[in-house]
Amino acid sequence: MNRRSFVNRCALMGMFSPIALHEAVKKFDPGDDLVITKVETVRFNPDLRLGGRGIQWMWLRLHTNQGIVGTGETYPFNEASQSAIKDLEWHSWMGKMLGSDPLDIEGAWERIYRQSAYHVTGGAEMRALSAINIAQWDILGQKAGLPVYQLLGGSKTKPITVYNTYTNPRHINNWTLEKDMEKIAQFLVDNEIIGIKYCPFDAIGNRNKGQHISLQEIDKALEWVKRVRDTVGNRLEIGIEFHSIWNLPSAIRIAEALAPYGIWFLEDMLLEKNIKAYQALANHTSIPLVVSERLASRFEFREFFEAGIGGIPMFDLTWCGGISEGKKIADMGNTYFLPTMMHTAGGPILWYASTHLAAAISNLFPMESVYQNYTVRYPYFFDNVPQVKQGKVSPPDLPGLGLQFKKGLFESEDLIVETIAEI
């Protein structure tokens, strides 16, 4: 690739801000040809447990002839995702990636998406594509000598406000929501984290299969909300996650019961597959509806935007198609004057990538964080995990995603590294 084609392609993609494009061009060597030479997957020892939990995520590593290695990630169901990456005979993804230009991010995305969509896209294929895209952006940043956030037109000075998700038994100091709700709420306020997301209705929903909820059960779940309000008042926003458990009448009843408590948002009350049902739910509540990290690609989000629900679209970079697609979904939401939210309760590379994109999104809702992940689990693998300080987080100011792996990590027995394709 020569300098002119490099500049023209970047400009046409809208990939760089003008300053970032200028810096990238200065560092670009027109005489070299960067190609992908090896594809690896990285999974983790099933016995490895961090913070009381096993490892759900998988990494994808794209090696190049210049020694630059890009790393992406997806989760869960890693056997299926790895199989999609391995599927050389049918999809020939990796066969086509080998020897190709890793900076052809848009071309690779379109090629893989269309080929998989022809055979019913989704699931493992979309997770694999997301990991590939994240790895390509990591390579691009390293090649250009710039952080991904700067390539996207973002700023390291932009404040990225976070809230804390608390959906698993122990996230902070081994406290549980049942016994220590007041301590958790006060801890978050003291650390200038503006909101909490939790699941007071899940136990009831799982028991009732999401088909009905009594007034007595609603009162029991509301105790979780009242305890936060009684402890810190309105100093902590409350978002509630429902994991798509409920049917429509039950969701309406719950939303109406929550109305007096100033709830921040209601996330995934219904399965995301029926936009008409979400329109009906929106007509019964003034609380914003969050939908949904389970949607993949701008094509699926389009229907949500056009329905006029007025909620908050939420995407996960390791599921929706990667950094490229996350940026497009956010920009599309901006045309409807909607904020966009990122789901980050996955692995460490999702966390890194999300901070980079967050620094470049103008319509960003406060970003999800999980205290135990960035303080306990992620630092087991990385030396420079982005930390939340005074309720804010920033991406690493290093080329690419800025991943600083622990020394000797890839030789460790904790990792299972497998070469998928190589030239």
Protein Blocks (a to p, Z undefined) as FASTA:
>chain_A
ZZklmmmmmmmnomacfklmmmmmmmpcfkbccddfbdcdddddfklcgehiacfbdcdd
dddfkopacdddddehkllmmmmmmmmmlnommmmmgopafklmmlmmmmmmmmmmmnop
ahjlmmmmmmmmmmmmmmmmmmnopafklmnopafklccddddddfbfblggoiafklmm
mmmmmmmmmnopabdcddfklmmmmmnnopaccfklmmmmmmmmmmmmmmnommbccddd
eklmacfklmmmmmmmmmmnopabdchkbcckbmklmmmmmmmccbdcdddfkbgcjklm
mmmmmnonopacdddfklnnpjklmmmmmmmmmmnopacdddfbbcfklmmmmmmmmmmc
fkbccddddfklmmmmmmmmpckbccdeehiacdddbehjlpacdehklmpfkbccddfb
dZZ
